[in-house]
């Protein structure tokens, strides 16, 4: 009994975190690489007042994304990661349709675990998070894919992220809560007398997740994230009506193919419920991720 309890906690921590965040290293992994393919369809949107509106007949959008990512362990409890996205968008509206895409905004991130969820029954795992997103994608104002701006693949600004994650295991269960704030740099859109200086407001993201690890090391997870930000700044003043917020829920699972390979699948949705989003499209979709790791 004294040996089995720590083993069960470690199993829940490793497989459970893989079900929630596929690019995160397990307790005994020193590096990993992975590929993720994601597909989503816009089925509606949330307007300025937060009401949900279904997409009108003849309007549609399909969003595709393929990510290459890798993580490596540093300083025993730390890890750094890099993610390179490729994004494609097909959009139709008012008799027009267009397809565009390209490389998205590349992200570098770091995580350091001060304490581990599997190490104590009373003290949870606590980790500091940091990240930098580079404006390697194409912002909407620079898109060359016509009036529907399907060539947009980025926000056109640097983004700095800091956050904290807290998690604990309860037998085969892993419970996680994460908070992240992102600050985006200002940018100038247009040129000459028509140029405007704009900056997005800080964005806050809250994530809650619960994962269950089965005896065969398969794991399943349910999670919900809520992202929100205030009005953007235009030429030094607030621009009313530009705030955003969005709730995303997902179900995911991870299947170990071998000691070094694992496969994850997930379905996600922005619920068609009023007041859970503002000024945002509502997506529903799925993703598949293949990860190879080294111990």
N, C-alpha and C positions, 0 to 999 in steps of 0.2 A: 504493500500500500504506500509506503514512503517513497518508493521509486516510481510508481505509476502516476501519481498526481502531477509531479512536475512534467513528466512526459506528455500527459494529456494537455496541459496548459501550453507547452511548446508547440504541439501539433495544431491546436486551435489558432495560435498566434501566427504560425507560418502559413498554413493553408487559408485561414480566414482573411489575412491581409492581402493575399494573392487574389482572392475573390473580389475584394474592394478596390485595390489599386494594383493592377498587373505589373507595373514597372517598378514596384518596390521590392528590394532584396529581402529574402527570408533570413532567419536568424543565423543560419550556417552558410549562406551564400556570399561569395566575394565579388561576383559580377554576373550580369545578365545582358542579353540583347533580345529584342522582341519586335514583332510586327503586328499592328492593329489595323483592321479594316472596319470602317463605320459607315452606315447608311441610314439616312433619316428623311422623312417626308413631312413637309409643312402641311398641316391640316386645318390651321386656323391661326388666330393671333389675339393678343390682348391689347386693347386700345388704351388711350391716355387715361381713361377713368378706371381701368382695370377690368372692364367687361370682356368676356370671351366672345369672339366672332368667328364663325366658320368661314373658310375660304370660299369666295363666290364661284359660281360655275365658270369654267374656263381658266381659272387661276390655279397654278400649282407650282411646287418647288420640291426638288429632290437634291439633298446635300450628301456628298460622298467625301470621305476622308481616309487617307492611308498614312499611318504614322510609323516611322522607324525610331526606336528608342533604345537606350542602353543605360545601365547603372553600374557603378563600381564602388566597392566599399573603401572607406578611408578612416583612419583613426579608430578602428575597431567598431565603434558605434555610429559612425557617420557614413553617409553615402551621397554621391553626386550623380546626377543623371542629365541626359541630353535627349531631347525629342525634336524630330524634324517632320513636319506635317506636309502632306500634299493634299490639296483641296480642289474639288470640282463642284460646280453648282449648275443645275438646269432649272430654268424658271420660265413660266408662261403667264401672260397677262394681256387681256384685251386684244387677243388675236396675234400677239407677238410671242416668240419663244427664242431662247438663247441658251447656249452652253458655254461655260468658261471655267477657268481654274488655273492652278499653278501652285508653287510652293507657298506655304503659309508662314506664320510667325514662329521662328525657332525658339524653343524654350530650354533654358538650363536651370536646374534646381538642385537644392541640397537639403539634406535632412540629418539631424543629429539627435539620437535617442539618449536622453539623460538617464532615464530608467526604462526598464523593459516590462511589458505587460505580463510576461511569463515568469518574472523573477520573484514576485511577492503577491500574497493574497490580499494585502491591504493597500499597498502603494501602487497606483496604476502606472502604466507606461506613459512617459511624458517626452515629447519631441518638439524641437524647434524646426521650423520650415523656412526656407528662403528661396527666391527664384528671380530670374531675369528673362523676360521675353523680348526678343529682338524684332524690329520692324522689317523683317525680310519678306513679308507678304506684300500684296498690292492693296492699298486702301481703296474704298469705294470711289473717291474722287479721281483716282488715277486709272480706274478700270477701263480697258479698251474693248469690252464685250458689249457695247451698245447701251441703249437706254435702260436695260434691265440689270446692268451692273453685275453680271454673273462672274466677271473676272476678279471681283474683290475677294481677297484671301487673307487680309490682315487689317489691323486698326491704324497702321501708319505711325505708331508711337512706341517708345520704349515703355515697358511695364515692369515695375519692381514689386515683388510679392514678399510678404513676411507672414508667418502664422504659427500656430501651435496646435498640436494634436495630442489628445488624451485617449488612452484605450486600456481595457482590462479584459482578462479572460475569466470565464465562469464555467469550468468544466470544458465542454466542447464548444462553448459560445465565446465569441469575441465581440465586444461592443466598442465602438469608436466614435469620438466627437472631434471635429476639426474646425478651426476658424482661420480664415486667411483674408488679409486686406491687400489690395493692389493699388498702387499709385501709378498713373500714366503721365508721361511728359506732354508738354504742350507742342502743338504743331501749327504750321501756317498752310492754309488751303487756298489755292488760287494765286494770282500774281497781280501786281500793279494796284490800281485803285479798288479792284474787286477782291483783293486778298483779305482773308479773315484769320484771326489768331484764335485757335480753339484748344480747349483742354477738357478731357473727360473727368468727371468727378471720381474720387476714390471708390473702388468697388469692394464690397464686403461679400464673402462667401462662407456660409455655414453648412457643414456636412454632418449628418448623423447616419451611422451604419451599424448593422448587426449581422454577424456571419456565424454559420454553424458548420463545424467540421465533422464529417462522418468517419467511421472506423477505418474505411478504405482510403482516407486522405482526400476524398472528394469534399468540396465545400460549396455552400450556397450563401448568398448575401442579399440583403435588402437595404437600400440606402435612399436618402432624400437630401438634396442640396437646395439651398436658397441663396440666390445671388441678388444683390441690390446695390444701386448707386444713385446719387442725387443728380440734379440738373447739371449739364455741361456748362462750361464757361466759354462765352464768345466775346472776343475783344475786351476781356477783363470783367465782363458782367455775366450774371447768371442768365441762362436761356430757359425760361419756363417751359415745361412740357417735354423736356428731354430726358427725364429720369427713367431708369430701367429697373425692373425686378422680375425674377423668374424662378419658379419652383420646378425642379426636375426630380422624378422618382425613377428608380431602376431596380431590376432584379438581375442577379448575376450568379455565375457558378464557375468553378475551376475544377478541371480534371487533370490529375498528374498522368502523363503518358509514360514517363520513366523517371529516374532520379534527377535527370537534367532537363526534361522537357515537360511543359504543361500547356494546356489549352483552356482559354476562358471564353465564355459567351455571355452576353448581356442584352437585355432589352431595356429601353428607356422611354420616358414619356413626359411631356409637359401637360399636366392634367387639364382637360377642357372645362375648367371651373373658373368662374369669375373671381377676381380679386387675388389670384395667386401669381399674376404677372402684369406688367405694364410696358407698353411700347415694345413688345417682343413677339416674334413668331412662335407658334406652338408646334413642336416637333414630336414625332414618334418614330422609333427606329430600333436598330440592333447593331451589335458590334461583335467581332470575333478577334481574339488575340492569341498569338503563339509566342511562347517565351522559351528561350534556352538559357540555362544558368550553369554556373561553375561553383563548386564548393571550396 
